[in-house]
Protein backbone atom coordinates (compact mmCIF):
# COMPACT_ATOMS: atom_id res chain seq x y z
CA UNK A 1 0.00 0.00 0.00
CA UNK A 2 1.18 3.52 -0.79
CA UNK A 3 0.97 6.50 1.56
CA UNK A 4 -2.06 7.88 -0.31
CA UNK A 5 -4.91 5.82 1.16
CA UNK A 6 -3.78 6.29 4.78
CA UNK A 7 -3.48 10.03 4.13
CA UNK A 8 -7.08 10.25 2.91
CA UNK A 9 -8.28 8.04 5.78
CA UNK A 10 -6.61 10.28 8.36
CA UNK A 11 -8.07 13.41 6.76
CA UNK A 12 -11.54 11.85 6.65
CA UNK A 13 -11.33 11.12 10.37
CA UNK A 14 -10.47 14.80 10.92
CA UNK A 15 -13.28 15.87 8.54
CA UNK A 16 -10.73 17.72 6.43
CA UNK A 17 -10.13 17.85 2.68
CA UNK A 18 -6.81 17.01 1.04
CA UNK A 19 -4.74 19.78 -0.49
CA UNK A 20 -2.73 18.50 -3.46
CA UNK A 21 -0.21 20.70 -5.25
CA UNK A 22 1.79 20.45 -8.46
CA UNK A 23 5.21 21.77 -9.38
CA UNK A 24 7.44 20.83 -12.29
CA UNK A 25 10.70 19.13 -11.31
CA UNK A 26 13.66 21.39 -12.07
CA UNK A 27 11.64 24.60 -12.29
CA UNK A 28 12.56 27.36 -11.65
CA UNK A 29 15.97 25.84 -10.86
CA UNK A 30 17.06 22.25 -10.11
CA UNK A 31 18.42 23.10 -6.67
CA UNK A 32 15.04 24.49 -5.62
CA UNK A 33 12.91 21.41 -6.32
CA UNK A 34 13.42 19.59 -3.02
CA UNK A 35 13.27 22.77 -0.87
CA UNK A 36 10.00 23.67 -2.65
CA UNK A 37 8.53 20.25 -1.85
CA UNK A 38 9.36 20.77 1.83
CA UNK A 39 7.95 24.31 1.73
CA UNK A 40 4.68 23.05 0.28
CA UNK A 41 4.36 20.49 3.09
CA UNK A 42 5.17 23.17 5.67
CA UNK A 43 2.36 25.26 4.20
CA UNK A 44 -0.16 22.49 4.75
CA UNK A 45 -0.07 20.36 1.59
CA UNK A 46 -1.14 16.73 2.03
CA UNK A 47 -0.09 15.15 -1.28
CA UNK A 48 2.62 16.36 -3.66
CA UNK A 49 2.44 16.06 -7.44
CA UNK A 50 5.84 16.38 -9.09
CA UNK A 51 5.77 16.98 -12.83
CA UNK A 52 8.18 15.07 -15.08
CA UNK A 53 9.29 17.60 -17.72
CA UNK A 54 8.28 16.69 -21.26
CA UNK A 55 8.69 18.52 -24.55
CA UNK A 56 5.06 18.07 -25.65
CA UNK A 57 2.86 18.41 -22.55
CA UNK A 58 -0.46 18.25 -24.41
CA UNK A 59 -2.76 18.74 -21.42
CA UNK A 60 -0.91 21.76 -20.09
CA UNK A 61 -1.68 25.41 -20.62
CA UNK A 62 1.00 28.03 -21.28
CA UNK A 63 2.04 28.39 -17.63
CA UNK A 64 3.03 24.76 -17.10
CA UNK A 65 4.36 24.52 -20.67
CA UNK A 66 6.80 27.28 -19.78
CA UNK A 67 7.76 25.41 -16.60
CA UNK A 68 8.53 22.32 -18.70
CA UNK A 69 10.62 24.39 -21.10
CA UNK A 70 12.62 25.92 -18.27
CA UNK A 71 13.23 22.50 -16.69
CA UNK A 72 14.30 21.00 -20.01
CA UNK A 73 16.84 23.82 -20.43
CA UNK A 74 18.50 22.26 -17.37
CA UNK A 75 18.27 18.82 -19.07
CA UNK A 76 16.08 17.46 -16.26
CA UNK A 77 15.51 13.75 -16.89
CA UNK A 78 13.26 11.12 -15.35
CA UNK A 79 16.26 9.91 -13.34
CA UNK A 80 16.75 13.42 -12.00
CA UNK A 81 13.09 13.55 -10.96
CA UNK A 82 13.43 10.25 -9.11
CA UNK A 83 16.56 11.64 -7.48
CA UNK A 84 14.57 14.58 -6.12
CA UNK A 85 12.06 12.18 -4.58
CA UNK A 86 14.88 10.15 -3.07
CA UNK A 87 16.40 13.31 -1.56
CA UNK A 88 13.00 14.45 -0.23
CA UNK A 89 12.50 11.07 1.44
CA UNK A 90 15.66 11.51 3.51
CA UNK A 91 13.72 13.86 5.81
CA UNK A 92 10.07 13.22 4.91
CA UNK A 93 8.88 9.63 4.92
CA UNK A 94 5.14 10.30 5.28
CA UNK A 95 3.90 12.77 2.62
CA UNK A 96 2.73 11.00 -0.56
CA UNK A 97 4.53 11.94 -3.77
CA UNK A 98 2.82 11.36 -7.14
CA UNK A 99 4.71 11.74 -10.41
CA UNK A 100 2.66 13.42 -13.14
CA UNK A 101 3.65 13.33 -16.77
CA UNK A 102 3.40 11.53 -20.08
CA UNK A 103 3.97 8.06 -21.47
CA UNK A 104 7.02 8.82 -23.61
CA UNK A 105 9.55 9.28 -20.76
CA UNK A 106 8.28 6.10 -19.07
CA UNK A 107 8.47 4.09 -22.29
CA UNK A 108 12.00 5.37 -22.95
CA UNK A 109 13.03 4.48 -19.40
CA UNK A 110 11.41 1.04 -19.75
CA UNK A 111 8.17 0.35 -17.89
CA UNK A 112 9.53 -2.32 -15.55
CA UNK A 113 12.71 -0.36 -14.88
CA UNK A 114 10.70 2.79 -14.19
CA UNK A 115 8.39 1.03 -11.73
CA UNK A 116 11.35 -0.49 -9.89
CA UNK A 117 13.19 2.85 -9.75
CA UNK A 118 10.08 4.74 -8.65
CA UNK A 119 9.47 2.26 -5.84
CA UNK A 120 13.08 2.51 -4.70
CA UNK A 121 12.95 6.32 -4.70
CA UNK A 122 9.80 6.46 -2.57
CA UNK A 123 7.15 7.37 -5.16
CA UNK A 124 3.53 6.65 -4.20
CA UNK A 125 1.73 6.90 -7.52
CA UNK A 126 1.67 8.15 -11.09
CA UNK A 127 -0.65 10.21 -13.25
CA UNK A 128 0.23 9.47 -16.86
CA UNK A 129 -1.91 11.83 -18.90
CA UNK A 130 -1.83 9.84 -22.14
CA UNK A 131 -2.19 6.35 -20.67
CA UNK A 132 -5.86 5.48 -21.30
CA UNK A 133 -7.17 3.10 -18.62
CA UNK A 134 -8.45 0.54 -21.11
CA UNK A 135 -4.94 0.11 -22.55
CA UNK A 136 -2.79 -0.11 -19.44
CA UNK A 137 -4.23 -2.75 -17.15
CA UNK A 138 -0.83 -4.46 -17.01
CA UNK A 139 0.91 -1.20 -16.04
CA UNK A 140 -1.69 -0.58 -13.33
CA UNK A 141 -1.32 -4.09 -11.94
CA UNK A 142 2.48 -3.81 -11.84
CA UNK A 143 2.26 -0.47 -10.06
CA UNK A 144 -0.13 -1.87 -7.45
CA UNK A 145 2.00 -5.00 -7.00
CA UNK A 146 4.86 -2.66 -6.08
CA UNK A 147 2.82 -0.65 -3.57
CA UNK A 148 2.13 2.33 -5.85
CA UNK A 149 -1.11 3.75 -7.22
CA UNK A 150 -2.01 4.32 -10.89
CA UNK A 151 -4.18 7.45 -10.89
CA UNK A 152 -6.31 8.35 -13.91
CA UNK A 153 -7.98 11.49 -15.17
CA UNK A 154 -11.72 11.96 -15.63
CA UNK A 155 -13.16 14.90 -17.54
CA UNK A 156 -16.52 16.67 -17.96
CA UNK A 157 -16.87 14.70 -21.20
CA UNK A 158 -16.10 11.27 -19.68
CA UNK A 159 -18.80 8.72 -20.45
CA UNK A 160 -20.16 6.24 -17.93
CA UNK A 161 -18.12 3.56 -19.70
CA UNK A 162 -14.91 5.56 -19.25
CA UNK A 163 -15.74 6.18 -15.59
CA UNK A 164 -16.23 2.42 -15.09
CA UNK A 165 -12.91 1.72 -16.84
CA UNK A 166 -11.11 4.14 -14.52
CA UNK A 167 -12.82 2.60 -11.50
CA UNK A 168 -11.63 -0.87 -12.57
CA UNK A 169 -7.90 -0.09 -12.80
CA UNK A 170 -7.17 2.92 -10.61
CA UNK A 171 -6.21 3.22 -6.97
CA UNK A 172 -5.18 5.99 -4.58
CA UNK A 173 -7.62 8.61 -5.81
CA UNK A 174 -9.35 9.68 -9.01
CA UNK A 175 -8.49 13.02 -10.56
CA UNK A 176 -11.44 14.94 -12.02
CA UNK A 177 -10.43 17.61 -14.53
CA UNK A 178 -12.98 20.34 -13.92
CA UNK A 179 -12.56 22.16 -17.24
CA UNK A 180 -12.69 21.28 -20.91
CA UNK A 181 -9.26 22.31 -22.12
CA UNK A 182 -5.78 22.69 -20.69
CA UNK A 183 -4.45 23.46 -17.22
CA UNK A 184 -4.78 27.01 -16.00
CA UNK A 185 -7.62 27.90 -18.38
CA UNK A 186 -11.05 29.33 -17.72
CA UNK A 187 -13.20 29.75 -14.65
CA UNK A 188 -14.52 26.77 -12.76
CA UNK A 189 -18.28 26.19 -12.37
CA UNK A 190 -18.46 24.73 -8.87
CA UNK A 191 -22.13 23.73 -9.18
CA UNK A 192 -21.38 21.73 -12.32
CA UNK A 193 -18.38 20.15 -10.61
CA UNK A 194 -20.58 19.01 -7.73
CA UNK A 195 -23.04 17.41 -10.15
CA UNK A 196 -20.29 15.57 -12.02
CA UNK A 197 -18.68 14.32 -8.82
CA UNK A 198 -22.03 12.89 -7.68
CA UNK A 199 -22.30 11.01 -11.00
CA UNK A 200 -18.71 9.74 -10.74
CA UNK A 201 -19.24 8.49 -7.18
CA UNK A 202 -21.84 6.02 -8.48
CA UNK A 203 -18.98 4.03 -10.02
CA UNK A 204 -15.75 5.24 -8.36
CA UNK A 205 -15.32 4.42 -4.68
CA UNK A 206 -11.94 6.13 -4.36
CA UNK A 207 -11.49 9.67 -3.05
CA UNK A 208 -11.99 12.24 -5.81
CA UNK A 209 -9.62 15.15 -6.31
CA UNK A 210 -10.53 18.10 -8.52
CA UNK A 211 -8.01 20.15 -10.47
CA UNK A 212 -7.69 22.65 -13.34
CA UNK A 213 -9.07 26.12 -12.62
CA UNK A 214 -8.60 26.34 -8.83
CA UNK A 215 -6.69 29.55 -8.21
CA UNK A 216 -7.67 30.88 -4.77
CA UNK A 217 -9.00 29.95 -1.36
CA UNK A 218 -12.63 30.71 -2.13
CA UNK A 219 -12.70 28.42 -5.15
CA UNK A 220 -10.80 25.74 -3.27
CA UNK A 221 -13.32 25.84 -0.43
CA UNK A 222 -16.29 25.69 -2.83
CA UNK A 223 -14.82 22.71 -4.69
CA UNK A 224 -13.83 21.02 -1.44
CA UNK A 225 -17.47 21.03 -0.35
CA UNK A 226 -18.12 18.36 -3.01
CA UNK A 227 -14.70 16.77 -3.54
CA UNK A 228 -12.30 14.92 -1.27
CA UNK A 229 -9.31 16.93 -2.48
CA UNK A 230 -8.43 20.05 -4.45
CA UNK A 231 -5.44 20.20 -6.79
CA UNK A 232 -3.57 23.42 -7.54
CA UNK A 233 -0.79 23.65 -10.12
CA UNK A 234 -0.74 26.54 -12.59
CA UNK A 235 -1.35 29.13 -9.87
CA UNK A 236 1.71 27.91 -7.96
CA UNK A 237 3.85 27.94 -11.10
CA UNK A 238 2.69 31.54 -11.72
CA UNK A 239 3.76 32.41 -8.17
CA UNK A 240 7.20 31.00 -8.92
CA UNK A 241 7.42 32.93 -12.20
CA UNK A 242 6.77 36.21 -10.39
CA UNK A 243 9.05 35.64 -7.40
CA UNK A 244 12.86 35.94 -7.18
CA UNK A 245 14.38 32.44 -6.70
CA UNK A 246 15.73 33.38 -3.26
CA UNK A 247 12.17 34.02 -2.06
CA UNK A 248 10.47 31.17 -3.94
CA UNK A 249 10.07 28.78 -1.02
CA UNK A 250 8.66 31.43 1.33
CA UNK A 251 6.23 32.67 -1.32
CA UNK A 252 4.92 29.20 -2.17
CA UNK A 253 4.57 28.24 1.50
CA UNK A 254 2.62 31.41 2.24
CA UNK A 255 0.32 30.90 -0.75
CA UNK A 256 -0.59 27.30 0.07
CA UNK A 257 -1.05 28.20 3.74
CA UNK A 258 -3.85 30.57 2.64
CA UNK A 259 -5.47 27.77 0.62
CA UNK A 260 -5.14 25.39 3.58
CA UNK A 261 -6.79 27.92 5.89
CA UNK A 262 -9.67 28.40 3.46
CA UNK A 263 -10.19 24.65 3.09
CA UNK A 264 -10.25 24.18 6.86
CA UNK A 265 -12.49 27.17 7.61
Secondary structure, 3 states (H helix, E strand, C coil): CCHHHHHHHHHHHCCCCEEEEEEECCCCCHHHHHHHHHHHHHCCCCEEEEECCCCCCCCCCHHHHHHHHHHHHCCCCHHHHHHHHHHHHCCCCCCEEEEEECHHHHHHHCHHHHHHHHHHHCCCEEEECCCCHHHCHHHHHHHHHCCCEEECEEECCCCHHHHHHHHHHCCCEEEEECCCCCCCCCCCCHHHHHHHHHHHHCCCCCEEEEECCCCCHHHHHHHHCCCCEEEECHHHHHHHHCCCHHHHHHHHHHHHHHHHHHHHC
